[in-house]
Amino acid sequence: MVSVKNLTKKYGARIAIDNLSFEIGAGEIVGFLGPNGAGKTTTMNIMTGFIAATSGDVKINDADILAEPERAKKNIGYLPDAPPVYGDMRVCEYLNFVADIKGVGKNRREMLEKIMNSVNIADMSRRLIRNLSRGYRQRVGLAQAMVGEPKVIIMDEPTIGLDPKQIIEMRDVIKSLNTTVILSSHIMQEVSAVCDRVMIINQGKIIADGKADSLSDNLRKSGFHVRIKGEPDAVKKALADSGLSPTVEPGESGTTELFFETDIREEIFRCAAQNNMPILLMKPAELSLEEIFLTLTN
């Protein structure tokens, strides 16, 4: 569905994107992460045909973005971080304007009604866009990206300006799109909740690509997170007497959080039982997406 091969973008002597290659299948929701200046927005701008690459190829549904721009762009919906809306237009006028640009003729009314209902702006259809809140303008921006039922939707920070309830609603909309989605965000919770796959870019190169749990497994092959009832000093002493030296952090309500680098469940259980310290939690240690991001980009 999306194929990027050997993509490079240079600004003078500075390399913004360095020989980038990846593929995204139909229906995948992919989180595109990276620190500021890593090359995310440049990559998305090249993929949408907004700027040209120095070298390399981008194909959207087998159409080359440079050689066949019209055919390729028919398959793309784009929501940049600043919604591309016209404040002097009403919502319905603006979406009809976008439909004109995209050449949508057949079943236009039904399609626009369906889109407005899916992003919950149907009751705002007669409002001037300039009178809408930042959150509603963001929704209108997503609606325009959906016009024409593109096979790929690219989003740059889609939940900026939304309140917590609206963020949850937007996540539900994204998951229900039934199309390929590439989503750039600095909100790790959002990416974890929505995306099937995560790509992390740093200094113009892909440094990680896969499901968040598989990335966590690769970074921390073994280890356990244990929660024990007891004060940290007492727990630490008991463990030391048994020859165990985990990472110790104070927990809540008289508990202690422990992190072991290796699987020593039997020794942990024996020590806890001997010292009358109930084990409240024991599970394989997993890195959060935020921890993965910080570990890889640092």
Secondary structure as UniProt FT lines:
FT   STRAND          2..11
FT   TURN            12..13
FT   STRAND          14..24
FT   TURN            26..27
FT   STRAND          29..33
FT   TURN            36..37
FT   HELIX           40..47
FT   TURN            48..49
FT   STRAND          55..60
FT   TURN            61..62
FT   STRAND          63..64
FT   TURN            65..67
FT   HELIX           69..73
FT   TURN            74..75
FT   STRAND          76..79
FT   TURN            87..88
FT   HELIX           91..101
FT   TURN            102..103
FT   TURN            106..107
FT   HELIX           108..118
FT   TURN            119..120
FT   HELIX           122..124
FT   TURN            125..126
FT   HELIX           129..131
FT   HELIX           134..146
FT   TURN            147..148
FT   STRAND          152..156
FT   TURN            158..161
FT   HELIX           164..175
FT   STRAND          180..184
FT   HELIX           188..194
FT   STRAND          197..202
FT   TURN            203..204
FT   STRAND          205..210
FT   HELIX           212..219
FT   STRAND          224..229
FT   HELIX           232..241
FT   TURN            242..243
FT   STRAND          247..250
FT   STRAND          255..260
FT   HELIX           265..274
FT   TURN            275..276
FT   STRAND          279..284
FT   HELIX           289..297
//
